[in-house]
């Protein structure tokens, strides 16, 4: 990294960064004839819960290289083209402060990433609005062919813009297939959809989808049925948009296992985020248990999968084997052989739920070299340890289910010990008989 590039200052776990839009940019009318200007922002740090009004930006990262440049506190910072376009238009809107994950989180700092991802749902819930960026307005087909070999467009405006005519294109943008978007759209108290220099309220976009599919859904159950139908393949945005049904929103928590299966085809750059991106949508008791380990970017993808499987086996009453294809697809595991190894490691992992774990400390958890050397051997002590670090509601929800397994394993250990003692006793008796026979033989010779 060039010494002139922007460098991050350390922030505490209870702080966030915001991008402040310089006042000269606010409400600036876009001009098609003027050349593109540099995008400049000031980086401000605030304590969570004591921030100015801001919008949390939701967008698809994309696969392009970060070959575009913005300026943070006067220093250059590389961004991907899609994000550059998004910031270009949002800086011309009414928002004075923006929160953008790729910029406001130091992506090179694993500890900071883990701390910020843990409160990502809170960041989106606390925003005045979530600004969902779908990209530039669609071009006619003959323009697309002419521009196929040209440099990607960064800006494109059209007035007026017909959202109805563009619905088929907009409702199938890559944005709707991204894993992080699920939490961002569902957690926001208010969501606005942006496309170039145009934006509408999410409710209007939802109405367009209902109109296009001839569906007005009276219940959350009807949404689930529609989400599994062929119409959801025609409009990729449909399941997520309708997930904000009044029956569920804002209290839309679902078990992690269900969320993984429902969104197993969603995509993300970092495979660990297939789990981490859903933590803000699960019930609090479930989140309390998983927060012992997640999110932690010091863990490998395989370690995250192993811990998740162990959680399902230990507390979820879920039957899993290497043929549970949908679940392993949701966790980003495509090899049946690897699935079998991870499942075997998960079945041995259960004592680590009782051992204190410091996230981001390089804790020696690995499915490849899994060892019980540091695990407390006394099952009664394990149970006492679990009870001491969980409150009464957690004990009622999970501890009661864990206790029979602990007791069962304790008695299996006792039985194994008795078998070993029996073999030792039998060996001693055999050895004693052999000595007596030898002694008797020697006496006979004398």
Secondary structure as GFF3:
##gff-version 3
##sequence-region A 1 446
A	DSSP	beta_strand	15	21	.	.	.	ID=ss1
A	DSSP	beta_strand	40	47	.	.	.	ID=ss2
A	DSSP	beta_strand	55	58	.	.	.	ID=ss3
A	DSSP	beta_strand	68	72	.	.	.	ID=ss4
A	DSSP	beta_strand	75	79	.	.	.	ID=ss5
A	DSSP	alpha_helix	81	90	.	.	.	ID=ss6
A	DSSP	beta_strand	97	99	.	.	.	ID=ss7
A	DSSP	alpha_helix	101	104	.	.	.	ID=ss8
A	DSSP	alpha_helix	110	118	.	.	.	ID=ss9
A	DSSP	alpha_helix	120	126	.	.	.	ID=ss10
A	DSSP	beta_strand	129	133	.	.	.	ID=ss11
A	DSSP	alpha_helix	141	146	.	.	.	ID=ss12
A	DSSP	alpha_helix	167	170	.	.	.	ID=ss13
A	DSSP	three_ten_helix	174	177	.	.	.	ID=ss14
A	DSSP	alpha_helix	179	187	.	.	.	ID=ss15
A	DSSP	beta_strand	191	195	.	.	.	ID=ss16
A	DSSP	beta_strand	198	201	.	.	.	ID=ss17
A	DSSP	alpha_helix	202	213	.	.	.	ID=ss18
A	DSSP	alpha_helix	220	227	.	.	.	ID=ss19
A	DSSP	alpha_helix	231	234	.	.	.	ID=ss20
A	DSSP	alpha_helix	238	242	.	.	.	ID=ss21
A	DSSP	alpha_helix	256	262	.	.	.	ID=ss22
A	DSSP	alpha_helix	273	276	.	.	.	ID=ss23
A	DSSP	three_ten_helix	279	281	.	.	.	ID=ss24
A	DSSP	alpha_helix	284	290	.	.	.	ID=ss25
A	DSSP	alpha_helix	301	315	.	.	.	ID=ss26
A	DSSP	alpha_helix	325	330	.	.	.	ID=ss27
A	DSSP	alpha_helix	336	347	.	.	.	ID=ss28
A	DSSP	three_ten_helix	350	354	.	.	.	ID=ss29
A	DSSP	alpha_helix	379	389	.	.	.	ID=ss30
A	DSSP	alpha_helix	392	394	.	.	.	ID=ss31
A	DSSP	pi_helix	395	399	.	.	.	ID=ss32
A	DSSP	alpha_helix	400	445	.	.	.	ID=ss33
###
